Each structure stands twice: as C-alpha cells, then as structure tokens.
Amino acid sequence: MLQNCTSKNPDLLAQHNLGFEVWTNKSDLSDGWSTWGDKKVEIDSTFSYEGKYSGKISSISDKESFGGIVYKIPIKGIIGDSVRLEGKIRFENISEGFVSLILRVEDNGNTIYFENLQDLNLNGTKDWSTYRITLPLGFGKDNLTIAGIIQGKGTAWFDDFMVEIDGKDINNFEIPNLRPEIFESDSIFDKGSEIILSQITDQQINNLAITAKIWSFLKYYHPEVNAGKFNWDYELFRVLPEILKAKNDKQRDQSFLKWIKNLGAVPTCGPCVEVSPDSFSIGNFDWVEQENISNELKTALKWIFKNRTSEEKFYVGPAEYGPAPVFTNELDYKQFAYPDDGFRLLALFRYWGVIEYFFPYKHLMDEDWNIVLKTFIPIFLNAKNALEYELALLQLITMINDSHASLNTRLIDRELRGDYYPPFKVDFIENNLVVTQPLVDSLSHLSGTVVSHFNGKEIHSIVDSIRPFFPASNEAALKRDMAWQILRSKTKSSTITFKKKGLATMDFIHANSFNSIYSNKNPDPESFKMLTPNIAYLNIKKLTPTELASAFEKIQSTNGLIIDLRTYPEHTLVYDLGAFLVKTPKGFVKGSLPQYNTPGKFYFTQILQINPNPTAFYLGKVILLVDENTQSAPEFHAMGLQVGENVMTIGSQTAGADGNVATIKIPGGYSTFFSGVGIYYPDGTETQRVGIKIDLEVKPTIQGVKEGRDEVLEKAIELLKK
C-alpha cells in the first residue's frame, strides 16, 4: 500500500537536507537540523561519508551527558505501510553509554512509534558503517523525527541519512497540499480575529456560553457546515460582534436566527436518521429547552436536529486506523503563540464542543460541563500572556478527569517547572512523597525517606496548589504524574527537607542527564524468567508474540504464573496470552463509539472475546500484577486475561483510562488528547476512573522501599506457594 494525496506539480517535490550539504548560514547548523541535549553539535568537514559535510556530536567535558542532532519531516497526507531510516555513523571513544540513530513517527506531537539502536550497544571506536531502523506507518501521521545521538562520552559523526516509505525515497514524494479550498477562499481572519474584549459583563458571559453551544451544535449538525461550505472558525468571528453588542436577549436571538438563515435552508429529511434503541446519550439536546432563548430560535434548532443527515461530516469522522474519532480539517493556528481574544474563545469553544459530543465518559466528570463553559470564558479572556493562556488550557483539560488527557506544554515546563530534577526518584507511598530510588551512590541512605518540604514549602500544600493542572482519572494516577514533576526546579541547586533527616541543599540533575541516568539504572526488564522451579514470570513491556510462544513451552510445566502489567506493552498480547488461559471462548470487553449521524449519542460494540489455544491450556494458577502505572493498553490486557480459568488480580488501583486516544488541535500550535472510545466489562461495569477489578489490594510500603523489596510481587509469590 502506498498513496500520496497531493497535487501533481513537479515543483512541489520535497527535497530534504539529509546529507548535511545545504548549509546556508555557516555559523549555524546545516539547514533544517536542530540540536538536542547538552553536547557540542556542529557541521564538520574533516570526516564525511559522502559530500563535504557531516553532522558531528562531541562531549564538551568528561562528564557523561546526552546530545543529538535532529531533523523533522512532515508527512501529513502520505500513506504507507512502513518507514525506514538508514544512516551512516562513525564514532570514536564512546564510553559510559552508546551512539545511536532515532526514528519517531508522530501524530499531533504524540509519539505513535519509536525505535533506536540502543540494543546494539554501539560504543568504543568504529569507522563508517550503515545502520537502519524500520517502523510501521499507516495513515494519519503528521511528522517523522530522525536523529543521531550520543548517550555518554565520546564523539560521533553522522551522514548520508535516507528515509524511505514503502521503499520510496522521501525526496521523491510531493509535498501534500491538504488545506481544503474553503480555508483558501476564506482567509480574512488569518492575521487576527478582530475580537477585542477589555471588559466583560455577566450578560456577555451568558451570551458567549449560548454562542458556544449553538456554534458547536451547528458545526456537527447543520448539513451545509458538514458539507465543508464554511470556514466554521471564521464564522464564529463574524457572528461574535453582534452577539457581544446585543442589548437584550431578543437582539441576541435575532442575530442567531439571521446567522442560521444565512447558512442555507435545511430540507426535510428523507429518509430521516433513525437512532438505535440501544444507543445512549452523553451530550444531549436538553440545553435548547433549558436556555433562556426565544421560541423561534428553539424551533429553528429543533428543525435542524430533526432533519439531520447521515452524510460524511467535514469536521469529524471515524479513523481509518482505529475506532477513536478523528477531528478533521481543524487548524491549530501555529502563527499565534499567544492568540487574541477571539482565537482564545475559539480554543475554549472548540474543546468544549468536542467533549460535549464525542467524549464517551462525559457523564463521569466531577463538574457539570455547562458550568465549566461559563467558568472558563473569563479565564481564557483574562489570560494576559502566552503562559497564562497555556495554563488556562491545561486547567481546562484537567476538568474532564481523564488520565489520557495531556497538553504539549512549552512555557509551563520552561518558565514554571524548570529542567532540573532531584538526584533521586520519588513516589507517593502511604500518602507521603518518598525517595524510592537514589540515582547517585552517595544518596543510597535516603531510600525510603519521606520528603516533607521543597524549597521551604510543605509537600501537601504544593500538591493542593498544582492539583488543578494535572489531568487524571483518579487520585492514584494523579499522584503518579505529580511525583515526576513536584520537585522539578528552574535552578540547579535546591533545598529539600527530609523527615527525620533534616534540611539538605543539593545539586539537581538536568532533565537530559536525569533521564539518561534513570534509564541506565532501570534497563528493560526480562520478558520471561523462572522465579522458582514452579513459578514463572512474564513482563509484558518488551514481550513479543514469538517470545511468548517459546516461553510457554517452559511455563506449561509450572504450578504458577505471574504476569506483570505494571508497565506499557509494545505489542498486543492479550489474545495470544489469553488463549492459553481459557478452555472455551470468553467475552471480556465491549466498547462505546459515537454515532456520527447523531453527535452526542453512542452505541455499544459487540463483546470481544478470548478464544482458546487449541493445542495448549495452562493448568496452573495465574496472578496479574497491577498498579497506577497500568493504564490504557495494560488495563485492556488485564480485562482480557481476567477471564482465564484460574486468574487472580492483585495490586492497587489502575489509572482508569482505557480506550483509543483521540486528538484535538488547539489554536496556538497546541494539541491535546482524551479517551476516544468507551471501555466496559461485558456486564456494563465501567473501567474509566475506577480502573480494572482487583481481587486483592496490595500496596508498597515505606518500610518495603527501605528494604528494596517489591511487595506486590512478593505477595504473588506467597499466594502461589500456598
């Protein structure tokens, strides 16, 4: 399969500078390349594989560090089965780490596939050699990121990179022109919305909230909007001035009616959309009756709802590569680092409408979504700069209570959180922030120590202050994510107060080095091992179907099997692994998907099932290990394995965020995510927010951390030995 949806203009062939030869400004890097990390990165003419130049990375000092040279390739509109990166590397005196290529497939800033050459352990000294990485691709991806890196000490040269999609050189692809015609013909607000709101009244807030609801409703229901005849973002900017100037409800509603009329007549449906009796509502149409709007306006909106069509929608549709909805033809307006008043309102309205109609778990949110809308209108309008706008976005997405929700923050990390981490890992254990892994030998005595204050502020007070900016389905996932961020610093030196050990001022580690050290101290776990002659252990992180089949030949002779789901799997193993645990087909999950012909309504999918392996059935006892790190795919795996004949689940509450992820683009060059598919047990029991069912709760203790024990694993072994 290979498609390239482009115009056929030979002048539009992409020409990427993958050999470093295009070097316009000789004081900077070769065109298109950027730096990454702490090392010295430059263009070199001393050694090159082909041509005059290569990319060179070298250590600045004897200190172990990380550095890379990076190139980004836009691929939106290009479809292919696989992508391959090939590159030439020469390296000298690489120690305490490795040299590598990196290939990353991205969608809206989210990494979909990733691979490097770490497993080759390229170190020491070696002349030019060719290395390759291949990843799946599919449809709907935005960018490829390629890089050459050094982790550790030494020097390396990179040259003659080549990227191929299904065997075709990326330089032979035409640059996709995917911008719909309506965006070309209606570009009046490309430089600004011309909406200025210096002060806002309660009446205007109310009118803006109604505008958001009507604008969102028309976006997904009006046939002319669904046909792509309007730049719907800019239609908002056209109607807002009249709405904001309205002196009373009657004037406001007349403006709405004129707006709707200008969209074009909505013909009587034939045939009309029929809603399945098994469907259920998440977003609803009740607001039309509840809002204080005129009967004439209500009648107009009800007519559009009644006569809706089943035709393809311009701004949303099912994905070609998964069941989650895809929000098509949405621009992120990267030209605005700090969008003006109108574009900030657009950000709020767009996000609110998507969640209102397409978030399968809206009914599980803590706050009423209508109240959230009114609350955030002044928050977005009062954001005085780019940082405050980013904070408003993050606070908004936190309101949906979803561990899948996140934001590609830029300013928050740089200006508030900082790039320095403590020289140890911390986790919340027994409701305390505890040092769980010192990263330098001199701090080994701190393992299991409680952190009570950071730079003079009490930890629980910090938790309360940053809580509104951490999206999470439940408290377990919230504390998991906070633990990685709560001690971040903008300065290298910070003060920490340890309970019973007093005050300490210590040097923090830069993020790149922290990740490097942590990665080195925590290599990927063994996928399979024997804990005792009768107890086997599987870790799903790196386990492949081939390794699983091989391991099960040994597992068959054991009395007990432990499957560790406290990580994220690289492969979907639930069906292969589950097949060994059932004698007859067993249903384990059903999903909920949006009805695109009636946005806001969802329907349940058929129940998915685990089918038995006809040649092998495991007779022993199986124990699944779960905790707050069990999120999404591992939660799905747990549900599938739980239908086994002799399966028990132990551990603590999982992250409560299952289902394929959907992406929303936000003005300012942002993107955010949410759980786009509802996931339920066959009996309808929800997993969102609560997590998967647990038979026995087992949690780590502070004492266990001090002793270096994995208490959840120990409990599993104890149960299997009985």
N, C-alpha and C positions, 0 to 999 in steps of 0.2 A: 504494500500500500504506500503510495506516495502522491500527495496532492500539494499544490501550491496555488492558493486562491489569489491571483494577482492580475493586474492589467498586463498586457503583453508588450510593454515598452522596453526595448533592449537597453535603453539608457538607465533603466531602474535596476540593473543587476547590482547586487550587493558586492562590495569589494572590501573585505575586512583585512586589516593590517596584522595578520597573524604571524608574519615573519619579521616584524620589528623594523622593516626597511623604510617605512614612511615616518620621517622624523622632522616635522616642520620646524619646531622650536627646539634647537639643540640644547637648550638649558633645562628642558623638561624631559619627561618620558616620551617614548615613541607614541605616535598618535593613537588614541583610543585606549591606551593602557593606563592603569592606575596602581597605586601602591596599597599594601595591606600589612599591618603589623609594625614591628619595631626595627626591622633590619634596614640596611642600606640597599636601596633598589635603584638601578641605573641602566642605561643603554651602553653596551660595551662593544668595541670594535677589535679587541685583542683576540677574542675567540668567537667564532660564529660557525654554525654548521653549513649555512648557505647564505650568500649575500654578504653584506658588510657588517651587519649588526646582530646582536643577540640581547636578550634580557638577562641581567646579572643581579643576583641577590647575594649579599655577603654580610657576615657578622660585624657589628660595629665594635664589639668588645668580646672578651672571653665569656661573658655572661650568656647563658642559654636563653634563647628568645625565639620568636616566631616572625616570619616575614614572607610576603608574597607579592607577585606581580599579576594583575587581574585584568581580564577583558570581558566585556558583556556583549552578547549578540542577541538582538531582538529577533524572535521567530514567530510572533503572533501571526496566525493565518497559514502557517506552514504545518502540514500534517505528515507524519511519518511513523513507522513502527519503532525505529531505534535511531540513536545518535551516537557517533563515535568521535572521540578526541584522540588525536595522535600528536605526539610532540617529541622533540629531541632534547636530551638532558646531558650535560657534562657537569661533574661535581668533584670537589677537592676537600679532603679533610672534614667530611661530615661526621660529627660525633654527637652523642647525647640526644639523638633524635633521628631524623630521616629527611630525605628530599623527595618531593612528590609532585605529580600533576593533580589537579582537581577538576572535576566536571560536575556541574549542578544544573538541573532542569527546574525552572521556576515558573510559578503562576501567581501573578499579583504580589510578588515579593515573598511568596511562600515556597519553600523548597519542597518539590514533589519527589525528585530522585537525586541522589548524591553518591559519589564514589571518589576515592582517591587511591593512591598506591601504597598506603601505609603497610599493608600486609607484606609487600616485597622487601621492606626494611632496607631501603637504599641508603647506605652510608659508606664512609671511607672515601676512596678516590676512584673515579672511573671516567673514561673518555666518552665521547658522544655515543649515545645509544638511543634506540627508539622505544617509546613506551605508549601504551594505548589503554583507553577506558571506554567501555560501551555501556549505555543505559537505555532503557525503554523511553519512548517519547509520547506517542499518541497525539490527541487533539486538545486544544485549549490551553496550551502553554504559552507564556509570554516571552521568556528570555532563557538563554543559556549563559552561565557564567563559567569561564575557563580560567585556570590559574596555574602558575608554577610557584611552589612554596618550599621553604626550609623550616623545619622544626628542629631547633638545636643549634649547634655551632657549625661553621664552615662556609663554603662558597659554592654557588651553583650557577650554571648558565643554561638558558632555555632558548630554543629556536625552532623555526620551521613548524609551528603549530598548524594542524589541519583539522577541520571539523567536517564530518560527513553525516548527512541524514539519509538513511537507507542507501548508502553507498554513493550519494551525490554530494560533491563538494559544496559547502555552504556558499562559496563565492559564485556559484552558478545559479543560485536562487534569485528570483526577482524580489524586490522589496514589496511586501504586500501593501496594497492601498485599501485598507478595510474601513475607512471612515465613510459611513453612509452619506448619501447625497444630501439629505436634509441638513446635516451638520455643515456641509459646504455652502449651501444656499442660504442658511440662516446663521450668520456668524456675528450678528450685531453686538452681542454682549461678550465677545471673546476677550476683550480687554477689561471688562468690569460690568457688574450688573446695574450700575447707576442707582442702586437702592442705598439710601443713607438714613440711618435711624439713630439720631443723637440721644433722644429720649423716647421712651415707650410707655404707653398707658396700659392699665389693666384691660381696657376695652380693646386696644390694639393686640394685646397678647391673646385675648379670646378670639379675635377675628383671624389672627395668624394661625391659631390652632385649628380653626374650622377650615381655613385655606389648606393647611397641610392634609387634612382628611379628604377634602374634595379633590385636591390635586392628586393625591395617591390613588383615590378611587378611580378617577378618570384615566389615570395612567395605565391601570390594569384592566379597565372595563370598557372604555369608550372605543368603538370599532375604528374610528379614524386615527386615534392615537396608537392603537395596536397595529395599525397598518403602516406606521412609521411616517406619517404625513406631517408630524410636528416635532420640532426640537423641544421636547417637553420641559427641559430645564429652563429654556429661554421663555417659554410660555408663562412660567411662574413669574419671571421678572416683568413680563408685560402686564400681568393682572395685579401684581402686588401694589403698585402706586395707588390704584383706585381703591383697593381694599383698605389700605392704610389711611387714606383720606376720608373714608366713609364716616359721616357724622352720626349715623344711626344704623340699626340692623337692616332697615328697609333699603337704604342706599347700598349697603354691603351685598345684600342678597340680589339686588338688581344687577350689580356688577358680575356676580357669579352667573346669573342667568344669561347675560349678554355674552359672557365668555363661553359658556356651554353651547349657545346657539351658533357662535362663530366657528365652532369645531365641525359643524355639519350635522345634518339630520341623522337620527338613529332609526332605521327602518324596523318595522315589526318583524320579529324573528320568525323564521320558518325554514327548517324546524327549530324549535326553541331548545336551549340547553336543558337537559334533564339531570338532576342531581341524584346520585345513587342514594337509596335509603340507608345504606351502610356508612355514608360519609358523616363526618363530624366537623364542627366549626372551630377554628382557632381565632381568626379575625372574623368580625361579624358586621352586619349592616345595621345594627340597632342604633348606632350613633345618629342616623338620619332622623329617627323619631325623637331621640333624646336631646339633640342640639336645638337651640332656640333659633331655628331658621324658618323662613316663610313656607306656607303650604305649597306655593307654586314651585319653590326650589326643591322641596321634598318630592313633589310629583315628577319633576324633571329627572332627579337622581334615580328614583324608583323605576322610571321608564327605561333608563339605561341598564339598570341591573336586570330587569325582567327580560330585556331583548338583547342580552349579551350573546356573543357568538363563540364558536369553538375554534375559530381561526388562530393561526400562529400569532404570538404576541411579540411586538418589537422589542420590549424591554425585559422579557423574562421567558424562559423556556427550559425544558429538560436538557440535561447534559448529554453529550454523545459518549462520554467516558465514565459515567456514574449516575446514580439516581438523584443526587442533590440538584436543586435548581441552579441555573446559570443566569446571571443578570446581564443580559446582552446590551450592547450599544450604550453603555454608561461611560461617560468621560470622567477622568479624575482631575482634570484641570491642574496639571503639574506646574503651569505657569504662575500659579498663586501659592507662594509659600505661606502667606497669611491672607486668605480670601477676604473680600469685602463683605459688608453686611448681608447682601443678597446671596452670595455664594455660601456664607456660613449658614444662613437659613436653609439653603438648598441641601447642604450636608445633613442637617437635622431632619428635614422633611424626607429626603431620600432614604435615610436609615430607618426612620420611623415607619415609612410605608412598607419597606421590605420585611421588617419584623412583624408588622401588623398582619400581613397577608401570607407570609411564607415561613415564619419560624414555627416549627411543629410543637415547640414547648412554651409558647407564649402564655398558656394557662398556668404554667408552673412558676412564673416570675413573682417575685415578692411584691412588686409595686404595680399599680394599675397603669397600663401603657398610655392611657389617655392623660392621666395626671402627669406622667413623665414628660409627655409632649409639652404641656403648658409650663412645667417647671424649667425645662431646658431652653425654651425660647429666649428668656432674658440671659441665661448663662452663655449661650452662643453669641448673642448680640453684644454682651458686655465683655467678651474676650478682647483684651486690649492689644494683644500681640500674638505672634505665631505660637509661642509657648503656651499661652493661656488657651488658645484655640485647640492645641493638641491635648491639653489637659481636659478640656470640655469633651472632646471626642472620646477619650479614654474613660472618663466618668460616665458618659452615656452608654457605651457598650458594656460597662460593668452592670448596668441595670437589668440586663437580660439574664443574669445568673447562669452563665454557660461557660464551662471550662475551656471550650473551644474558642471562645471569643478572645480576640487579641487585636492589637494595633501595631503597625510597623512604625513605632515611635522613633523620632530622631532627636528632637530637642530635649525631651524629658530625660533621656539617657545621658545626653551630653551636658545639659545645664543643671539638672537636678540630681540625678543619681550618681553620675561620675563613672569613671572607667577603672577604679581600683577596688579590689576585693581583699578581704582578710586572708591571711595565710593559712586558712583552715576552712573546712566546710561546716555549715551549721544546718540543723533541722529542728523543727518543733517536736519535742518529745515530752509527754506528761505536761503539756501546756507551757513548757519552757523552751526558750531558744538555747539549744545545746550544741557544743562543739562535737561533731560526730567523726571528723577526720582531719587531724592536723596534716598540712601539706609540707611542712618542714620538720626535720627531725628534732630541732631544738624545742618544739612546742608539743612533743608527744605527751607530755604530762597533762595537757589540757583536755585530752579526750574524755568526754562525759561531763565537762564543766559547763555550768549554766552561765549564759551571758545575761547580765541584769541591766546594763546601761551601755549606750553607744554615744560617744561624744557628749556625755552628761545627760542624755535623755533616756528615760526608762523605757525598756523594750515594749512593754504592753501599751504604753502611751503612743509609741511610734506606730505600732500595729493599728491602733484606732485611727490615727491621723492619715494613714495611707490606705486604709481599707477601701475607700470609695474608688480607688484607682487600680484595683486588682480584680479582673473578671474571674469568676469561679462559680461552679455549680454548687459547691458545698464548702464547709469550713476546712475539711481535710485538704482539698485541692488549693484553697486559698492560702493556707499556711505553707503548703509545699512550695508554691510560687513565691510567697513572701520571703521564705528562708533564703532564697538565692539573691534577693535584692535588698534586704533590710539593712545590711551592713556595708553596702556599696558606698564609696566615698569619692569626692572630687579631688581629694588631696592624698598624697602618698602616705602621710603619717596620720594616724587616728588614735583616739583613746577609747579603750574598752574596759568596762568594769565586769570582772568575773565574780560570781557569787562564791564566797568563802576564800577567794584568792586575791581579791582587791583590784586596784586600778593598774592598768598597763597601757603604755604608749608603744605602738609597734608600727613598723613599715608594712604597708599593704602591697599587694601584687597587682600589676597592670592586668587588665582583662585577658589580653592575649596570652600572657605568661601563666595566669591562673588557669585558664582552660587547658593549656598545654600540660602543666604540672598535674592537674586533676586527671587528665586523660591518661597520662603515663602511669599514675598511681592506681588507675582503675581501668585496666585493659578489658576488652570484651570478655565476658565470662565463657567458660566452656559450655558448649551446647549440650553435651551429654557426658555424664560421668557416673560411676558407681560410688555411692556414699558408704555402703556396706555390701557384703556379698548378696544381700537380699533386697536392697533398696537402691533404686535407680533415680537419677535426677536429670530433668530436661530444663534448659533455659531457652525461651523462645526468641531471644533477641536476634541471634545470628543463625539459628537453626534453619536448615533448608529441607525441602521435601526429601531429597536424596539422603541427607544425613539422618533424617528421621526414620526412613525405611531401614537403613543399615543399623541404627541404634536399636530398633525394636526387636531385632533378632536376639540381642542380649537381654533386653528388658523382659522378654517373654518368660524368662526363667526366674524372675524375681517375684517377691511377695508384695512389694510396694513400689509405687512410682510417685515422685514429687515433680509437679510441673510448675515452674516459676513464671508467673505472669506479672511480676513487678517491674516490667520493662516494656519497650515497644518492639514488636516483631518486624523484621524486614520482609518476611514472607507470610502469606496467608496459609496457615497450617490447620485451621480449625476443622476443616473437612477431612484432611488426611489423618490428623491425630485423633479426632473424634471417632473416626471409623474403627479404630482399634478398641474402643470403649463401649460400643453398643452391639447388641445382638440383633435388634430389629430397627428399622428406621424410626428416628425420634425427632419430632419438631422441637426447635429451640428458640426461634425468634420470629417476630413479624415486624414490619416497618410501617410507617405512615408517610405518605407522599402527597404533595399538593395537587389539587385539581385545578389545572391551569385555566379551564373554562369557567371556573368559579373561584377566583382567588380568595383565600381565607378558609376554604374547605379542604379537608384532607380525606384520604381513604386508606384503609389498611391493605397491605400487600398480602399475598399468600404466605403461609408459615413456611419458613425454610427449615430443612431437616438435615440431620446427620444420617448417612447411610452406612451400614456395617461393612467392614472389610470382609470379603467372602473367604479369605484364607487365614485370618488371624483375629483372635479376640483375647484381650488381656484379662486374665482371671484375678489379678491382684487388686489391692486397694490403691486408689488414686487420690492424692491430695493436691489441690490447687492453692498456690500462694498468691495473695493479692494485697495491695495497699493503695495509698493515694497516687502512686505512680502508674497504677493500672488505669489507663484512660483510653477510650475510643477502641482501637483495634484489639488490645488485650482484654477489654471488657467484653467485646463481641466474642472473642475466643473463649473466655470464661463461660459465657452463656451456652456456647456450643458444647463445651466439654462437660458442663454440669449435668447433661442428660445421660451421661455414661452410667453403667450399671452400679459401679462401686466408687463413686466420686464424692469427695468432701471438699468444701472450700473454707480455708481459714485465712486469717489476717485481719485487715481493718478496712474501713470504708473506702471504696474506689472513687475515682474523680467524678463519676456521674455525668459523663459527656460522651455519648455514643452516637453513631450515625455519621455519614459522609459530610465533609465540611463544605459549606458554600461561602463565596467571597463577595464582598460589596466594595466597590470603589468609592472613595470619598474625595470631594474637592480638596485640593492642596497636595495631591500626589499620594494620598493615603489609601490603604486597603485594610479591611477588617474581615473577620470570619465568624461563622456561627454554625451550630449543628443543623445541617440542612435536611436531615432525614430523621424521623422519629423511630426509636428502637424500643421494643416491648417484648416481654416474655409472651409466650403463646396465649396465656390466660389474660393478657392485657395489663399485667403489672408493669409499671413504669420503671425504667432504669435511670432516666435523666434526673440529676440532682441527688438521688438517693444512692446510686451505684448498684452493683450487682448483688445478688443474695449471698449472704455469708452464713455458714453453719456454725463456726466458732470464731469469736473475736480474739485475736492475739495482737498485741501491740508491742513495739520496742519499749524498753525502759531505760532510764538514765544509767542505772547500775549495769544493764546489759551493754550499753555503749562503752562504759568504762572498762569492761572486761573484754571488749572486742567481739561480742557474740551476735549472731543472727538468731534472735529468739523465735522468730516466726518459723524459720527453717528447723530450728531445734525442736519446736513443738510438733512439727510434722513428722520428724524422725521418731520422736517419742510415741506418737499415736500409731505409727506403722509398726513399731516394735512390740506393741501390746498384743 
